[in-house]
Amino acid sequence: MNESQIPPLLSLREASEILKCHPNTLRLWDKKGILKAVRFGERRDRRYKKEDILKFLQGDKK
């Protein structure tokens, strides 16, 4: 998937597929502040910003 195909907000599953990691890893990173998620709705579903995912992939983890 190239950068132009990535939506502005990604679900937990989409982000884990792009980063090639388990969804529980993303949950842990969110909890530790490594890759913060935006929370939505009553269920507080996680969404990840495209810009944060791209920075993470480039190695800028801050």
Gaussian input, Z-matrix of N, CA and C with variables (Angstrom, degrees):
# hf/3-21g

backbone

0 1
 N
 C     1     B1
 C     2     B2     1     A1
 N     3     B3     2     A2     1     D1
 C     4     B4     3     A3     2     D2
 C     5     B5     4     A4     3     D3
 N     6     B6     5     A5     4     D4
 C     7     B7     6     A6     5     D5
 C     8     B8     7     A7     6     D6
 N     9     B9     8     A8     7     D7
 C    10    B10     9     A9     8     D8
 C    11    B11    10    A10     9     D9
 N    12    B12    11    A11    10    D10
 C    13    B13    12    A12    11    D11
 C    14    B14    13    A13    12    D12
 N    15    B15    14    A14    13    D13
 C    16    B16    15    A15    14    D14
 C    17    B17    16    A16    15    D15
 N    18    B18    17    A17    16    D16
 C    19    B19    18    A18    17    D17
 C    20    B20    19    A19    18    D18
 N    21    B21    20    A20    19    D19
 C    22    B22    21    A21    20    D20
 C    23    B23    22    A22    21    D21
 N    24    B24    23    A23    22    D22
 C    25    B25    24    A24    23    D23
 C    26    B26    25    A25    24    D24
 N    27    B27    26    A26    25    D25
 C    28    B28    27    A27    26    D26
 C    29    B29    28    A28    27    D27
 N    30    B30    29    A29    28    D28
 C    31    B31    30    A30    29    D29
 C    32    B32    31    A31    30    D30
 N    33    B33    32    A32    31    D31
 C    34    B34    33    A33    32    D32
 C    35    B35    34    A34    33    D33
 N    36    B36    35    A35    34    D34
 C    37    B37    36    A36    35    D35
 C    38    B38    37    A37    36    D36
 N    39    B39    38    A38    37    D37
 C    40    B40    39    A39    38    D38
 C    41    B41    40    A40    39    D39
 N    42    B42    41    A41    40    D40
 C    43    B43    42    A42    41    D41
 C    44    B44    43    A43    42    D42
 N    45    B45    44    A44    43    D43
 C    46    B46    45    A45    44    D44
 C    47    B47    46    A46    45    D45
 N    48    B48    47    A47    46    D46
 C    49    B49    48    A48    47    D47
 C    50    B50    49    A49    48    D48
 N    51    B51    50    A50    49    D49
 C    52    B52    51    A51    50    D50
 C    53    B53    52    A52    51    D51
 N    54    B54    53    A53    52    D52
 C    55    B55    54    A54    53    D53
 C    56    B56    55    A55    54    D54
 N    57    B57    56    A56    55    D55
 C    58    B58    57    A57    56    D56
 C    59    B59    58    A58    57    D57
 N    60    B60    59    A59    58    D58
 C    61    B61    60    A60    59    D59
 C    62    B62    61    A61    60    D60
 N    63    B63    62    A62    61    D61
 C    64    B64    63    A63    62    D62
 C    65    B65    64    A64    63    D63
 N    66    B66    65    A65    64    D64
 C    67    B67    66    A66    65    D65
 C    68    B68    67    A67    66    D66
 N    69    B69    68    A68    67    D67
 C    70    B70    69    A69    68    D68
 C    71    B71    70    A70    69    D69
 N    72    B72    71    A71    70    D70
 C    73    B73    72    A72    71    D71
 C    74    B74    73    A73    72    D72
 N    75    B75    74    A74    73    D73
 C    76    B76    75    A75    74    D74
 C    77    B77    76    A76    75    D75
 N    78    B78    77    A77    76    D76
 C    79    B79    78    A78    77    D77
 C    80    B80    79    A79    78    D78
 N    81    B81    80    A80    79    D79
 C    82    B82    81    A81    80    D80
 C    83    B83    82    A82    81    D81
 N    84    B84    83    A83    82    D82
 C    85    B85    84    A84    83    D83
 C    86    B86    85    A85    84    D84
 N    87    B87    86    A86    85    D85
 C    88    B88    87    A87    86    D86
 C    89    B89    88    A88    87    D87
 N    90    B90    89    A89    88    D88
 C    91    B91    90    A90    89    D89
 C    92    B92    91    A91    90    D90
 N    93    B93    92    A92    91    D91
 C    94    B94    93    A93    92    D92
 C    95    B95    94    A94    93    D93
 N    96    B96    95    A95    94    D94
 C    97    B97    96    A96    95    D95
 C    98    B98    97    A97    96    D96
 N    99    B99    98    A98    97    D97
 C   100   B100    99    A99    98    D98
 C   101   B101   100   A100    99    D99
 N   102   B102   101   A101   100   D100
 C   103   B103   102   A102   101   D101
 C   104   B104   103   A103   102   D102
 N   105   B105   104   A104   103   D103
 C   106   B106   105   A105   104   D104
 C   107   B107   106   A106   105   D105
 N   108   B108   107   A107   106   D106
 C   109   B109   108   A108   107   D107
 C   110   B110   109   A109   108   D108
 N   111   B111   110   A110   109   D109
 C   112   B112   111   A111   110   D110
 C   113   B113   112   A112   111   D111
 N   114   B114   113   A113   112   D112
 C   115   B115   114   A114   113   D113
 C   116   B116   115   A115   114   D114
 N   117   B117   116   A116   115   D115
 C   118   B118   117   A117   116   D116
 C   119   B119   118   A118   117   D117
 N   120   B120   119   A119   118   D118
 C   121   B121   120   A120   119   D119
 C   122   B122   121   A121   120   D120
 N   123   B123   122   A122   121   D121
 C   124   B124   123   A123   122   D122
 C   125   B125   124   A124   123   D123
 N   126   B126   125   A125   124   D124
 C   127   B127   126   A126   125   D125
 C   128   B128   127   A127   126   D126
 N   129   B129   128   A128   127   D127
 C   130   B130   129   A129   128   D128
 C   131   B131   130   A130   129   D129
 N   132   B132   131   A131   130   D130
 C   133   B133   132   A132   131   D131
 C   134   B134   133   A133   132   D132
 N   135   B135   134   A134   133   D133
 C   136   B136   135   A135   134   D134
 C   137   B137   136   A136   135   D135
 N   138   B138   137   A137   136   D136
 C   139   B139   138   A138   137   D137
 C   140   B140   139   A139   138   D138
 N   141   B141   140   A140   139   D139
 C   142   B142   141   A141   140   D140
 C   143   B143   142   A142   141   D141
 N   144   B144   143   A143   142   D142
 C   145   B145   144   A144   143   D143
 C   146   B146   145   A145   144   D144
 N   147   B147   146   A146   145   D145
 C   148   B148   147   A147   146   D146
 C   149   B149   148   A148   147   D147
 N   150   B150   149   A149   148   D148
 C   151   B151   150   A150   149   D149
 C   152   B152   151   A151   150   D150
 N   153   B153   152   A152   151   D151
 C   154   B154   153   A153   152   D152
 C   155   B155   154   A154   153   D153
 N   156   B156   155   A155   154   D154
 C   157   B157   156   A156   155   D155
 C   158   B158   157   A157   156   D156
 N   159   B159   158   A158   157   D157
 C   160   B160   159   A159   158   D158
 C   161   B161   160   A160   159   D159
 N   162   B162   161   A161   160   D160
 C   163   B163   162   A162   161   D161
 C   164   B164   163   A163   162   D162
 N   165   B165   164   A164   163   D163
 C   166   B166   165   A165   164   D164
 C   167   B167   166   A166   165   D165
 N   168   B168   167   A167   166   D166
 C   169   B169   168   A168   167   D167
 C   170   B170   169   A169   168   D168
 N   171   B171   170   A170   169   D169
 C   172   B172   171   A171   170   D170
 C   173   B173   172   A172   171   D171
 N   174   B174   173   A173   172   D172
 C   175   B175   174   A174   173   D173
 C   176   B176   175   A175   174   D174
 N   177   B177   176   A176   175   D175
 C   178   B178   177   A177   176   D176
 C   179   B179   178   A178   177   D177
 N   180   B180   179   A179   178   D178
 C   181   B181   180   A180   179   D179
 C   182   B182   181   A181   180   D180
 N   183   B183   182   A182   181   D181
 C   184   B184   183   A183   182   D182
 C   185   B185   184   A184   183   D183

   B1=1.4593
   B2=1.5288
   B3=1.3289
   B4=1.4521
   B5=1.5300
   B6=1.3240
   B7=1.4601
   B8=1.5242
   B9=1.3245
   B10=1.4629
   B11=1.5264
   B12=1.3391
   B13=1.4633
   B14=1.5296
   B15=1.3275
   B16=1.4615
   B17=1.5259
   B18=1.3432
   B19=1.4588
   B20=1.5324
   B21=1.3426
   B22=1.4796
   B23=1.5341
   B24=1.3163
   B25=1.4631
   B26=1.5147
   B27=1.3219
   B28=1.4607
   B29=1.5230
   B30=1.3166
   B31=1.4553
   B32=1.5238
   B33=1.3045
   B34=1.4585
   B35=1.5259
   B36=1.3036
   B37=1.4659
   B38=1.5341
   B39=1.3364
   B40=1.4731
   B41=1.5243
   B42=1.3281
   B43=1.4672
   B44=1.5254
   B45=1.3294
   B46=1.4657
   B47=1.5291
   B48=1.3294
   B49=1.4641
   B50=1.5253
   B51=1.3215
   B52=1.4625
   B53=1.5267
   B54=1.3366
   B55=1.4636
   B56=1.5249
   B57=1.3377
   B58=1.4689
   B59=1.5303
   B60=1.3295
   B61=1.4600
   B62=1.5312
   B63=1.3087
   B64=1.4541
   B65=1.5377
   B66=1.3337
   B67=1.4619
   B68=1.5331
   B69=1.3298
   B70=1.4675
   B71=1.5288
   B72=1.3202
   B73=1.4578
   B74=1.5146
   B75=1.3339
   B76=1.4661
   B77=1.5235
   B78=1.3124
   B79=1.4736
   B80=1.5296
   B81=1.3238
   B82=1.4586
   B83=1.5299
   B84=1.3340
   B85=1.4625
   B86=1.5202
   B87=1.3286
   B88=1.4604
   B89=1.5256
   B90=1.3144
   B91=1.4703
   B92=1.5302
   B93=1.3452
   B94=1.4631
   B95=1.5275
   B96=1.3482
   B97=1.4615
   B98=1.5135
   B99=1.3160
   B100=1.4613
   B101=1.5251
   B102=1.3217
   B103=1.4718
   B104=1.5259
   B105=1.3157
   B106=1.4588
   B107=1.5278
   B108=1.3199
   B109=1.4638
   B110=1.5260
   B111=1.3208
   B112=1.4522
   B113=1.5225
   B114=1.3211
   B115=1.4687
   B116=1.5304
   B117=1.3490
   B118=1.4596
   B119=1.5177
   B120=1.3102
   B121=1.4583
   B122=1.5115
   B123=1.2981
   B124=1.4600
   B125=1.5219
   B126=1.3429
   B127=1.4686
   B128=1.5225
   B129=1.3496
   B130=1.4616
   B131=1.5277
   B132=1.3347
   B133=1.4645
   B134=1.5267
   B135=1.3088
   B136=1.4626
   B137=1.5204
   B138=1.3199
   B139=1.4558
   B140=1.5152
   B141=1.3111
   B142=1.4523
   B143=1.5207
   B144=1.3314
   B145=1.4599
   B146=1.5251
   B147=1.3220
   B148=1.4643
   B149=1.5244
   B150=1.3219
   B151=1.4703
   B152=1.5326
   B153=1.3407
   B154=1.4646
   B155=1.5252
   B156=1.3298
   B157=1.4644
   B158=1.5292
   B159=1.3254
   B160=1.4623
   B161=1.5271
   B162=1.3360
   B163=1.4666
   B164=1.5219
   B165=1.3109
   B166=1.4626
   B167=1.5280
   B168=1.3232
   B169=1.4635
   B170=1.5345
   B171=1.3300
   B172=1.4549
   B173=1.5211
   B174=1.3258
   B175=1.4514
   B176=1.5159
   B177=1.3333
   B178=1.4767
   B179=1.5154
   B180=1.3168
   B181=1.4581
   B182=1.5210
   B183=1.3176
   B184=1.4681
   B185=1.4913
   A1=107.90
   A2=115.89
   A3=117.69
   A4=110.35
   A5=115.72
   A6=121.98
   A7=113.64
   A8=118.20
   A9=120.77
   A10=112.39
   A11=117.37
   A12=120.64
   A13=112.69
   A14=117.38
   A15=120.56
   A16=108.75
   A17=117.87
   A18=120.49
   A19=111.12
   A20=117.74
   A21=120.45
   A22=113.24
   A23=117.15
   A24=121.90
   A25=108.99
   A26=115.92
   A27=120.52
   A28=109.80
   A29=115.10
   A30=120.22
   A31=108.77
   A32=115.83
   A33=121.34
   A34=110.35
   A35=116.22
   A36=120.79
   A37=111.26
   A38=117.12
   A39=120.14
   A40=111.13
   A41=116.26
   A42=120.58
   A43=110.83
   A44=116.85
   A45=119.42
   A46=111.01
   A47=117.45
   A48=120.17
   A49=111.17
   A50=117.22
   A51=120.87
   A52=110.38
   A53=116.47
   A54=120.69
   A55=112.90
   A56=115.70
   A57=121.45
   A58=111.88
   A59=114.03
   A60=120.26
   A61=108.63
   A62=116.50
   A63=122.41
   A64=109.34
   A65=118.65
   A66=120.48
   A67=113.60
   A68=117.22
   A69=119.44
   A70=111.50
   A71=117.34
   A72=120.99
   A73=109.76
   A74=117.17
   A75=120.37
   A76=111.16
   A77=117.17
   A78=120.39
   A79=110.50
   A80=116.65
   A81=121.78
   A82=110.72
   A83=116.92
   A84=120.39
   A85=110.93
   A86=117.54
   A87=121.02
   A88=109.57
   A89=116.47
   A90=122.14
   A91=111.10
   A92=116.76
   A93=121.59
   A94=113.39
   A95=117.16
   A96=120.43
   A97=114.05
   A98=117.91
   A99=121.84
   A100=110.53
   A101=116.85
   A102=122.87
   A103=106.30
   A104=115.99
   A105=121.18
   A106=111.63
   A107=114.25
   A108=121.71
   A109=109.33
   A110=114.68
   A111=121.89
   A112=105.68
   A113=117.56
   A114=120.50
   A115=109.57
   A116=116.10
   A117=122.54
   A118=111.46
   A119=114.83
   A120=121.87
   A121=115.46
   A122=113.53
   A123=121.92
   A124=111.42
   A125=115.87
   A126=120.55
   A127=112.29
   A128=116.26
   A129=121.64
   A130=111.71
   A131=115.45
   A132=121.44
   A133=109.95
   A134=115.91
   A135=121.45
   A136=110.26
   A137=114.81
   A138=122.67
   A139=106.49
   A140=115.61
   A141=121.39
   A142=109.56
   A143=116.35
   A144=121.08
   A145=109.75
   A146=114.50
   A147=121.35
   A148=110.57
   A149=116.78
   A150=120.51
   A151=111.49
   A152=117.23
   A153=120.36
   A154=111.46
   A155=116.08
   A156=120.46
   A157=110.16
   A158=117.62
   A159=121.24
   A160=111.30
   A161=117.80
   A162=121.03
   A163=110.03
   A164=116.12
   A165=120.53
   A166=110.64
   A167=116.55
   A168=121.26
   A169=111.90
   A170=115.98
   A171=120.14
   A172=112.09
   A173=117.08
   A174=120.40
   A175=114.79
   A176=117.32
   A177=121.40
   A178=107.49
   A179=117.21
   A180=121.58
   A181=113.05
   A182=118.60
   A183=120.63
   A184=111.26
   D1=124.95
   D2=178.35
   D3=-89.38
   D4=169.04
   D5=-173.14
   D6=-56.91
   D7=-36.97
   D8=-177.91
   D9=-71.59
   D10=-18.50
   D11=179.83
   D12=-88.82
   D13=-8.81
   D14=-178.45
   D15=-82.35
   D16=126.68
   D17=178.45
   D18=-69.21
   D19=160.07
   D20=-178.31
   D21=-60.96
   D22=-34.17
   D23=175.65
   D24=-124.86
   D25=134.32
   D26=-178.07
   D27=-114.77
   D28=144.59
   D29=174.39
   D30=-72.86
   D31=169.93
   D32=177.03
   D33=-57.07
   D34=-45.05
   D35=-179.18
   D36=-64.52
   D37=-45.52
   D38=179.86
   D39=-61.68
   D40=-44.43
   D41=-179.95
   D42=-63.37
   D43=-41.37
   D44=-179.35
   D45=-67.15
   D46=-34.16
   D47=176.98
   D48=-67.35
   D49=-42.09
   D50=-179.93
   D51=-66.53
   D52=-41.89
   D53=-177.55
   D54=-84.80
   D55=-6.01
   D56=179.65
   D57=55.44
   D58=51.19
   D59=177.02
   D60=-139.87
   D61=166.20
   D62=-179.80
   D63=-74.79
   D64=144.57
   D65=177.19
   D66=-53.85
   D67=-33.74
   D68=178.14
   D69=-64.69
   D70=-29.87
   D71=175.77
   D72=-64.41
   D73=-42.98
   D74=177.94
   D75=-65.09
   D76=-38.42
   D77=177.04
   D78=-60.97
   D79=-42.73
   D80=179.12
   D81=-65.81
   D82=-43.78
   D83=178.44
   D84=-61.90
   D85=-37.94
   D86=177.05
   D87=-62.75
   D88=-46.35
   D89=-179.60
   D90=-61.32
   D91=-38.49
   D92=-179.03
   D93=-84.91
   D94=-8.66
   D95=-179.79
   D96=83.82
   D97=11.48
   D98=-179.29
   D99=-73.50
   D100=-44.99
   D101=177.00
   D102=-140.47
   D103=96.52
   D104=-173.77
   D105=-75.03
   D106=142.11
   D107=177.10
   D108=-103.51
   D109=154.45
   D110=171.31
   D111=-94.08
   D112=133.11
   D113=-176.79
   D114=-101.65
   D115=136.66
   D116=-176.21
   D117=-128.37
   D118=148.12
   D119=169.22
   D120=71.14
   D121=179.89
   D122=-178.91
   D123=-64.11
   D124=-35.31
   D125=-179.35
   D126=-80.01
   D127=-8.94
   D128=-179.26
   D129=60.79
   D130=42.14
   D131=178.10
   D132=-60.30
   D133=144.19
   D134=178.99
   D135=-85.68
   D136=139.19
   D137=170.01
   D138=-133.66
   D139=145.71
   D140=-177.67
   D141=-116.53
   D142=134.90
   D143=-179.88
   D144=-74.36
   D145=137.44
   D146=178.68
   D147=-54.02
   D148=-44.58
   D149=-177.44
   D150=-62.89
   D151=-36.12
   D152=178.16
   D153=-68.72
   D154=-39.92
   D155=178.32
   D156=-63.84
   D157=-44.80
   D158=-179.34
   D159=-64.47
   D160=-41.21
   D161=176.86
   D162=-62.00
   D163=-42.62
   D164=-179.78
   D165=-61.71
   D166=-42.67
   D167=179.60
   D168=-64.41
   D169=-30.85
   D170=179.66
   D171=-81.55
   D172=-5.07
   D173=177.35
   D174=95.84
   D175=1.20
   D176=177.12
   D177=-90.17
   D178=88.14
   D179=-172.04
   D180=-87.07
   D181=7.78
   D182=179.17
   D183=-103.89

